Structures are given as structure tokens and as C-alpha cells.
Amino acid sequence: MSPRYSLANHIAAHAQQTPAEPVLTLLTHGESDQAVTIAWSEIDRGARAVAAQLRALGPAGSRAIVACSADVDHSAAFYGCLYAGWIPVRAPAPSSSRPDPQLGAIAARVGALVALTTVDAIEMAMASSPEVAWMALDVEHPIDLLAHAA
């Protein structure tokens, strides 16, 4: 019997078969001259790093808030949840200008064990929702820290 199909398996297979092939192109403020292209292998590497951390925190079926802008960190967080068997719950990225308690309310409503955001946004995230366990992502240095355990 063949393994069950999943999006996570599909990404991992593409990363093995065509690691350098582009999968995402992200535009900065809609400008194509500032585009960042991400290969299958980059998505897979980041997702595996996130998944390893999530598996250490809780079982498959757990929920994680993904509070990142649409970039490589968001892709790593979202697909990392899928790799770990977790349920990703999309939420707005923390603003750098003022705290937003909405993130904590979302985490409480869905029963999230952890919330993922970027290194740049972690301080505002923690200020906005100190009751949430926040994890900072940095794809260049896959998971840098578990910033705050509630």
C-alpha cells in the first residue's frame, strides 16, 4: 500500500526530486525587481526545522498560530505545522507600532499551544499577548528561540 497523500508529502517529494526548482516568488510591495524566489529545498528545510520544534511541544492535531507576513518564514511556519501534523491557524502578523491583544484572543479561541512569528516581530508579539507561548522564526537560522512560555 502506498503512503497516504498529503501536502507535506508532496512538498518533501518535490524537495527531493527538484530541490533547486523555484516554488514561490515573493514580491516586496508588488515590485518585481525586489522579488525573492524560494526553492522547494528551502521550503522543505524550514518546514522540517519548525516541525521538529512543534513535535517536541505537543502531539499531532495541536494548533499553532502562524502570525507572520507572507514571506519565507510564513511558508516555513505553515508547512512546518503540516509536517508535524499540527493545524496552522493564520493570524495577522504583529504590528511594530502598537500592541494588539487580538492575537491572544485568537490563540485562546482556537486553543493554540504556541504562536509562531518572526524574530523581528517577537517583542511586539510578546507585549501584545504575554499569555501566549511565542516562538520566533528565522529561516536563515531555523528556530532561534522559544521566546516565552505561558
KEKE-3310 file (N, C-alpha, C; in steps of 0.2 Angstrom, whole numbers, plus 5000, padded with zeros to 4 digits):
npx = (5004:5003:5010:4999:4993:4998:4999:5011:5019:5019:5027:5039:5043:5045:5055:5065:5066:5067:5076:5081:5072:5061:5048:5040:5038:5041:5035:5041:5032:5025:5034:5043:5056:5062:5060:5059:5064:5060:5065:5060:5068:5072:5059:5056:5067:5066:5052:5054:5063:5054:5044:5051:5053:5039:5034:5041:5034:5021:5007:5002:4989:4987:4986:4993:4996:5000:5008:5014:5021:5018:5030:5046:5047:5034:5030:5038:5033:5019:5020:5028:5020:5010:5019:5022:5010:5001:4989:4988:4984:4980:4985:4985:5001:5011:5010:5023:5021:5011:5004:4993:4980:4972:4979:4981:4968:4964:4972:4968:4954:4955:4962:4976:4993:5005:5012:5018:5030:5040:5057:5059:5047:5044:5046:5035:5025:5025:5023:5010:5002:5005:5001:5002:5012:5026:5035:5050:5054:5067:5072:5085:5092:5086:5076:5076:5073:5063:5053:5045:5036:5020)
npy = (4994:5011:5026:5038:5052:5068:5086:5089:5078:5079:5091:5087:5077:5084:5092:5083:5078:5089:5100:5113:5120:5133:5137:5147:5164:5179:5196:5211:5224:5223:5225:5219:5219:5218:5205:5189:5173:5157:5141:5123:5115:5125:5128:5115:5113:5123:5120:5107:5111:5119:5109:5100:5106:5109:5096:5092:5100:5096:5085:5078:5086:5096:5114:5128:5146:5155:5169:5178:5189:5187:5178:5170:5165:5163:5153:5143:5141:5138:5126:5119:5116:5108:5097:5092:5087:5096:5109:5123:5140:5154:5171:5189:5197:5203:5220:5233:5245:5246:5237:5223:5215:5206:5195:5186:5184:5176:5165:5160:5157:5147:5137:5136:5129:5136:5151:5156:5168:5181:5184:5198:5202:5197:5204:5213:5205:5197:5207:5211:5200:5192:5181:5170:5157:5161:5158:5162:5164:5161:5159:5159:5155:5142:5138:5150:5153:5148:5160:5164:5156:5152)
npz = (5000:4996:5003:5012:5003:5006:5008:5014:5011:4998:4996:5002:4993:4981:4985:4986:4973:4964:4970:4968:4960:4958:4969:4975:4973:4980:4981:4985:4991:4979:4969:4956:4953:4966:4970:4978:4977:4981:4983:4982:4991:5001:5006:5011:5020:5030:5034:5040:5051:5059:5061:5069:5081:5085:5086:5098:5107:5107:5103:5087:5079:5087:5089:5081:5081:5066:5064:5054:5041:5024:5019:5018:5031:5035:5026:5030:5043:5041:5033:5041:5052:5045:5042:5055:5058:5064:5066:5057:5061:5054:5057:5059:5057:5070:5073:5072:5078:5088:5102:5100:5107:5100:5095:5106:5109:5098:5099:5111:5108:5098:5105:5104:5106:5104:5097:5082:5075:5068:5070:5070:5074:5087:5100:5100:5098:5110:5119:5115:5118:5131:5137:5129:5122:5113:5098:5090:5073:5061:5046:5041:5051:5057:5069:5081:5095:5109:5114:5124:5137:5141)
capx = (5000:5007:5009:4994:4995:4997:5003:5018:5022:5020:5032:5045:5045:5047:5062:5070:5066:5069:5077:5083:5067:5058:5041:5037:5041:5038:5036:5041:5027:5022:5039:5046:5064:5064:5057:5063:5062:5061:5066:5057:5073:5071:5053:5057:5072:5062:5047:5057:5065:5048:5040:5054:5051:5032:5033:5043:5030:5014:5005:4999:4982:4988:4985:4998:4995:5005:5007:5020:5019:5019:5037:5049:5046:5027:5030:5041:5029:5013:5021:5031:5014:5008:5024:5021:5003:4998:4984:4990:4979:4983:4983:4989:5007:5011:5012:5028:5019:5007:5002:4987:4978:4968:4982:4980:4961:4963:4975:4963:4948:4957:4966:4983:4998:5010:5011:5024:5031:5047:5062:5058:5040:5043:5045:5029:5020:5025:5020:5003:4999:5010:4999:5003:5019:5028:5041:5052:5056:5071:5074:5092:5094:5079:5072:5081:5072:5057:5054:5041:5032:5015)
capy = (5000:5017:5031:5042:5058:5074:5092:5089:5073:5082:5096:5084:5074:5089:5095:5078:5077:5095:5104:5120:5122:5138:5136:5153:5171:5184:5202:5216:5230:5222:5226:5213:5220:5216:5198:5184:5167:5152:5134:5118:5113:5130:5127:5109:5114:5127:5117:5102:5114:5120:5103:5096:5110:5108:5089:5092:5104:5093:5080:5079:5088:5103:5120:5134:5152:5157:5176:5180:5191:5182:5178:5163:5162:5161:5147:5138:5140:5135:5120:5115:5114:5102:5092:5090:5085:5101:5113:5130:5145:5160:5177:5194:5197:5208:5227:5235:5251:5246:5230:5221:5209:5201:5189:5182:5181:5171:5159:5157:5154:5141:5133:5135:5128:5140:5155:5157:5174:5182:5187:5205:5204:5193:5208:5216:5199:5196:5213:5211:5194:5189:5174:5165:5154:5163:5155:5166:5160:5164:5153:5158:5151:5140:5140:5153:5153:5148:5166:5165:5150:5155)
capz = (5000:4995:5009:5011:5000:5010:5005:5017:5007:4991:4996:5003:4987:4976:4988:4984:4966:4961:4976:4966:4957:4962:4971:4977:4971:4984:4979:4990:4989:4972:4964:4953:4954:4973:4971:4982:4974:4986:4980:4986:4996:5006:5010:5015:5026:5035:5037:5044:5057:5063:5063:5074:5087:5086:5089:5105:5111:5108:5098:5081:5080:5091:5085:5081:5077:5062:5064:5050:5035:5018:5017:5018:5037:5035:5022:5035:5049:5039:5031:5047:5055:5042:5043:5062:5059:5068:5062:5057:5061:5051:5061:5057:5060:5075:5071:5075:5080:5094:5104:5098:5111:5096:5094:5112:5109:5093:5102:5116:5105:5094:5109:5101:5111:5103:5091:5078:5072:5065:5075:5070:5077:5093:5105:5100:5099:5117:5123:5114:5121:5135:5140:5123:5121:5107:5096:5085:5067:5057:5041:5040:5057:5058:5075:5085:5102:5111:5117:5130:5138:5145)
cpx = (5004:5005:5003:4996:4993:5001:5010:5022:5024:5026:5039:5047:5048:5054:5067:5071:5069:5071:5078:5077:5063:5050:5037:5041:5037:5040:5036:5037:5025:5028:5043:5053:5066:5061:5062:5060:5064:5060:5062:5062:5073:5065:5054:5061:5069:5057:5049:5059:5059:5045:5044:5053:5044:5031:5036:5039:5023:5013:5002:4991:4982:4987:4991:4996:5001:5004:5013:5017:5020:5026:5039:5047:5039:5026:5032:5036:5023:5015:5024:5025:5011:5013:5023:5014:4999:4993:4986:4984:4982:4980:4987:4996:5007:5013:5018:5026:5015:5005:4995:4985:4974:4972:4981:4973:4960:4966:4971:4957:4949:4960:4973:4988:5004:5008:5018:5024:5038:5051:5061:5052:5040:5042:5038:5023:5019:5022:5012:4999:5004:5008:5000:5011:5021:5034:5043:5055:5061:5074:5081:5095:5088:5075:5077:5080:5065:5056:5050:5036:5027:5014)
cpy = (5006:5022:5036:5049:5064:5080:5091:5084:5076:5087:5092:5080:5079:5092:5090:5078:5083:5101:5112:5123:5127:5136:5142:5159:5176:5191:5207:5223:5229:5224:5220:5213:5218:5209:5194:5178:5161:5145:5129:5116:5118:5129:5121:5110:5118:5124:5111:5105:5116:5114:5100:5100:5109:5101:5088:5096:5100:5088:5082:5081:5094:5108:5125:5140:5153:5165:5179:5184:5186:5182:5171:5160:5160:5154:5141:5136:5136:5128:5116:5113:5107:5096:5088:5087:5090:5105:5120:5135:5151:5166:5182:5195:5203:5215:5229:5242:5251:5239:5229:5214:5204:5195:5184:5179:5176:5165:5156:5153:5148:5135:5131:5134:5133:5145:5157:5164:5175:5185:5194:5207:5201:5198:5211:5211:5198:5201:5213:5205:5190:5182:5168:5163:5156:5160:5160:5162:5164:5159:5153:5154:5147:5141:5143:5152:5151:5154:5167:5159:5153:5151)
cpz = (5000:5001:5007:5008:5005:5006:5008:5013:5000:4991:4997:4997:4982:4979:4986:4977:4962:4966:4974:4962:4961:4963:4972:4975:4975:4982:4985:4988:4982:4967:4962:4953:4961:4975:4974:4979:4979:4982:4985:4992:5002:5010:5014:5021:5032:5038:5042:5051:5062:5065:5069:5081:5089:5089:5096:5109:5112:5102:5092:5083:5084:5086:5086:5077:5073:5061:5061:5044:5030:5016:5018:5026:5038:5031:5027:5040:5047:5037:5036:5051:5052:5042:5050:5063:5063:5063:5063:5057:5060:5056:5058:5060:5064:5072:5075:5079:5087:5096:5102:5102:5107:5095:5100:5112:5104:5096:5107:5113:5101:5099:5107:5107:5110:5097:5088:5075:5070:5071:5076:5074:5084:5099:5106:5101:5107:5121:5121:5117:5125:5138:5135:5123:5114:5105:5090:5079:5063:5052:5040:5046:5060:5064:5080:5093:5103:5116:5124:5131:5143:5152)
residu = (MET:SER:PRO:ARG:TYR:SER:LEU:ALA:ASN:HIS:ILE:ALA:ALA:HIS:ALA:GLN:GLN:THR:PRO:ALA:GLU:PRO:VAL:LEU:THR:LEU:LEU:THR:HIS:GLY:GLU:SER:ASP:GLN:ALA:VAL:THR:ILE:ALA:TRP:SER:GLU:ILE:ASP:ARG:GLY:ALA:ARG:ALA:VAL:ALA:ALA:GLN:LEU:ARG:ALA:LEU:GLY:PRO:ALA:GLY:SER:ARG:ALA:ILE:VAL:ALA:CYS:SER:ALA:ASP:VAL:ASP:HIS:SER:ALA:ALA:PHE:TYR:GLY:CYS:LEU:TYR:ALA:GLY:TRP:ILE:PRO:VAL:ARG:ALA:PRO:ALA:PRO:SER:SER:SER:ARG:PRO:ASP:PRO:GLN:LEU:GLY:ALA:ILE:ALA:ALA:ARG:VAL:GLY:ALA:LEU:VAL:ALA:LEU:THR:THR:VAL:ASP:ALA:ILE:GLU:MET:ALA:MET:ALA:SER:SER:PRO:GLU:VAL:ALA:TRP:MET:ALA:LEU:ASP:VAL:GLU:HIS:PRO:ILE:ASP:LEU:LEU:ALA:HIS:ALA:ALA)
# end
